[in-house]
Amino acid sequence: MAHPVDVHVGMRVRHRRWLIGMTQQQLAEKVGIKFQQIQKYETGANRVSASRLWDIAEALDVPVAFFFEGIEDQADAPVEGNAMPADIMGDKEALDLVRSYYAIPENQRRRLFDLARVLSDVA
C-alpha cells in the first residue's frame, strides 16, 4: 500500500504537469527516465527519491517544497453540495479551465472574471 506522502507528492507532480500542459512522456524525457516511471510516481506506487524529485522540480519549474504544499490540511472527506473540493487542482476539468482562462487576452479575461463573480453571487 502506498504511503500517503508518496501519493500526495505524486498528485502534485501530476497537477503541475497538467497545469503547464506537459505530457508524461515530455516530463520523462526532461528527467531522463521512462514515462512509465512517471506514471508510478504520479499514483504513489513508487516513491520519488530526493535527487529525482529535484530533477522533476526543475523540469516543472517549481521549488521542491511545492510537492509538499497542502499535505497538512489534506482532507479525505468527500465534497458535498456546492462546497469547494479540498484539492481543486486535482480535478482535470478545473485545470483545463484554468489553462483556458489564462489563454484569454487580459482585458477579456478580466471581464470574464467579473461575470463569474456576478454569477457565483446569484447562485
C-alpha positions, 0 to 999 in steps of 0.5 A: 500500500502506498504511503500517503506522502508518496501519493500526495507528492505524486498528485502534485507532480501530476497537477503541475504537469497538467497545469503547464500542459506537459505530457508524461512522456515530455516530463520523462524525457526532461528527467531522463527516465521512462514515462512509465516511471512517471506514471508510478510516481504520479499514483504513489506506487513508487516513491520519488527519491530526493535527487529525482524529485529535484530533477522533476522540480526543475523540469516543472519549474517549481521549488521542491517544497511545492510537492509538499504544499497542502499535505497538512490540511489534506482532507479525505472527506468527500465534497458535498453540495456546492462546497469547494473540493479540498484539492481543486487542482486535482480535478482535470476539468478545473485545470483545463479551465484554468489553462483556458482562462489564462489563454484569454487576452487580459482585458477579456479575461478580466471581464470574464472574471467579473461575470463569474463573480456576478454569477457565483453571487446569484447562485 
